[in-house]
């Protein structure tokens, strides 16, 4: 799948709370829609449910690079300091609907002095659906990737410190 990777973007921010007060899965699966919206002007809606196999699931709606994306994140790994979510996400573009695969990874590590370093990593990959969608339009994958990366990277860079602030509020109970 790495040959069809679109983006691998990772940014960090400081959380002013001790690591023992952080619980990323609890934050993620309890995130109110208003709190999610406060973490980026591109965030439209959020909710949580369970997947058919009983795993926790976060549903996020956002607009990146002019395309609305509905993400169906299923928890694939979860500990208080590390969460990995995978989604085959619906992408609504001006030329139609397709899908991409997104892996969203959130983690914290102790930075000393009652602080943590938060990392927000997002990796996206082309699905067969996306490759066929691009081929029908005569768009080479490399061109699509080059055009998609700046918007995705900028989005991740902008939301990372706001996610960190939200996790900090949750950890400190305010």
C-alpha positions as CSV (number, residue, x, y, z in Angstrom):
1,X,0.0,0.0,0.0
2,X,3.0,2.4,0.5
3,X,3.4,2.7,-3.2
4,X,0.0,4.4,-3.3
5,X,0.6,6.6,-0.2
6,X,-0.7,10.1,-0.7
7,X,0.5,11.8,2.5
8,X,2.5,11.0,5.6
9,X,2.2,14.1,7.8
10,X,3.3,14.4,11.5
11,X,3.3,17.4,13.8
12,X,3.9,17.9,17.5
13,X,2.7,20.2,20.2
14,X,3.2,20.5,23.9
15,X,0.4,19.6,26.4
16,X,0.7,21.3,29.8
17,X,-0.5,18.3,31.8
18,X,1.3,15.3,33.3
19,X,1.2,12.1,31.2
20,X,-0.7,10.2,33.9
21,X,-3.7,12.5,33.4
22,X,-3.8,12.0,29.6
23,X,-6.2,9.4,28.1
24,X,-6.2,9.8,24.3
25,X,-8.9,7.2,23.6
26,X,-11.2,8.6,26.3
27,X,-10.7,12.1,24.8
28,X,-11.2,10.9,21.2
29,X,-14.3,8.8,21.8
30,X,-15.9,11.4,24.1
31,X,-15.1,14.5,22.0
32,X,-18.2,16.7,21.6
33,X,-19.0,18.1,18.2
34,X,-18.4,21.6,19.5
35,X,-15.0,20.6,20.8
36,X,-14.1,18.9,17.5
37,X,-15.2,22.0,15.6
38,X,-13.0,24.2,17.8
39,X,-9.9,22.2,16.7
40,X,-10.1,23.4,13.1
41,X,-12.2,25.7,10.9
42,X,-12.4,22.8,8.5
43,X,-14.1,20.5,11.0
44,X,-17.8,20.1,10.4
45,X,-19.1,17.3,12.6
46,X,-18.0,14.5,14.9
47,X,-19.6,11.6,16.7
48,X,-18.8,8.2,18.0
49,X,-20.4,4.7,17.8
50,X,-19.2,1.1,17.5
51,X,-18.3,-0.8,14.3
52,X,-20.1,-4.1,13.5
53,X,-17.4,-6.1,15.3
54,X,-17.9,-4.0,18.5
55,X,-14.7,-1.9,18.1
56,X,-15.0,1.8,19.0
57,X,-15.5,4.1,16.1
58,X,-15.2,7.9,15.6
59,X,-17.1,9.5,12.8
60,X,-15.6,12.8,11.6
61,X,-16.7,15.2,8.8
62,X,-14.3,17.8,7.5
63,X,-13.3,19.7,4.4
64,X,-9.7,19.5,3.2
65,X,-8.6,21.0,-0.1
66,X,-12.1,21.8,-1.1
67,X,-13.4,18.2,-0.7
68,X,-15.7,17.0,2.0
69,X,-14.5,13.9,3.7
70,X,-16.5,11.6,5.9
71,X,-14.1,9.5,8.0
72,X,-15.2,6.2,9.7
73,X,-12.3,5.7,12.1
74,X,-12.1,2.3,13.8
75,X,-9.8,1.8,16.7
76,X,-7.0,-0.6,15.8
77,X,-4.8,0.1,18.8
78,X,-5.6,2.0,22.0
79,X,-3.7,2.8,25.2
80,X,-3.9,5.9,27.4
81,X,-0.9,7.4,25.6
82,X,-1.4,6.1,22.1
83,X,-4.3,5.6,19.7
84,X,-4.3,4.3,16.1
85,X,-7.5,4.6,14.0
86,X,-8.1,3.4,10.5
87,X,-10.8,4.6,8.1
88,X,-11.9,4.0,4.6
89,X,-13.2,7.5,4.1
90,X,-15.7,8.9,1.7
91,X,-14.4,11.8,-0.3
92,X,-16.9,14.1,-2.1
93,X,-15.2,16.1,-4.9
94,X,-16.5,18.5,-7.5
95,X,-16.2,15.6,-10.0
96,X,-17.8,12.9,-7.9
97,X,-17.5,10.6,-4.9
98,X,-14.6,8.2,-4.1
99,X,-12.8,6.8,-1.1
100,X,-9.3,7.0,0.5
101,X,-7.8,5.0,3.3
102,X,-6.7,7.1,6.3
103,X,-4.6,6.0,9.3
104,X,-4.7,8.6,12.1
105,X,-2.3,8.1,15.0
106,X,-2.2,10.2,18.1
107,X,0.4,9.8,20.9
108,X,1.9,11.5,23.8
109,X,5.3,11.1,25.5
110,X,6.5,12.5,28.8
111,X,8.4,15.7,28.3
112,X,9.2,16.3,32.0
113,X,8.1,19.0,34.3
114,X,4.4,18.0,34.1
115,X,4.3,18.4,30.3
116,X,3.9,16.0,27.4
117,X,4.8,16.1,23.7
118,X,1.7,15.3,21.6
119,X,2.2,13.9,18.1
120,X,-0.6,13.9,15.5
121,X,0.3,11.7,12.5
122,X,-2.0,11.3,9.5
123,X,-1.2,8.9,6.6
124,X,-3.5,8.6,3.6
125,X,-3.4,6.0,0.9
126,X,-5.2,5.5,-2.4
127,X,-7.9,2.8,-2.5
128,X,-8.7,0.9,-5.7
129,X,-11.8,3.1,-5.9
130,X,-9.7,6.3,-5.9
131,X,-7.2,4.9,-8.5
132,X,-10.1,4.0,-10.8
133,X,-11.8,7.4,-10.1
134,X,-8.6,9.2,-11.2
135,X,-8.0,6.9,-14.2
136,X,-11.6,7.6,-15.5
137,X,-10.7,11.3,-15.5
138,X,-7.2,10.9,-17.0
139,X,-5.5,12.2,-13.8
140,X,-2.1,10.6,-13.1
141,X,-1.8,9.4,-9.5
142,X,1.5,11.3,-9.0
143,X,-0.1,14.5,-10.1
144,X,-3.0,13.9,-7.7
145,X,-0.6,13.2,-4.9
146,X,1.4,16.3,-5.5
147,X,-1.7,18.5,-5.6
148,X,-3.2,16.9,-2.5
149,X,-0.2,17.0,-0.2
150,X,-0.1,20.7,0.6
151,X,-3.7,20.9,1.7
152,X,-3.5,17.8,3.8
153,X,-0.2,18.8,5.4
154,X,-1.5,22.3,6.2
155,X,-4.6,20.9,7.7
156,X,-2.7,18.6,10.0
157,X,-0.3,21.4,11.0
158,X,-3.2,23.7,11.9
159,X,-5.2,21.2,13.9
160,X,-2.3,19.7,15.9
161,X,-1.8,22.5,18.5
162,X,-5.6,22.8,18.8
163,X,-6.0,19.0,19.4
164,X,-3.2,19.3,22.0
165,X,-5.1,22.2,23.8
166,X,-8.3,20.1,23.7
167,X,-6.5,17.1,25.2
168,X,-5.0,19.3,27.8
169,X,-8.4,20.7,28.8
170,X,-9.8,17.2,29.1
171,X,-6.8,16.0,31.1
172,X,-7.1,18.9,33.5
173,X,-10.9,18.6,33.8
174,X,-11.8,22.0,32.4
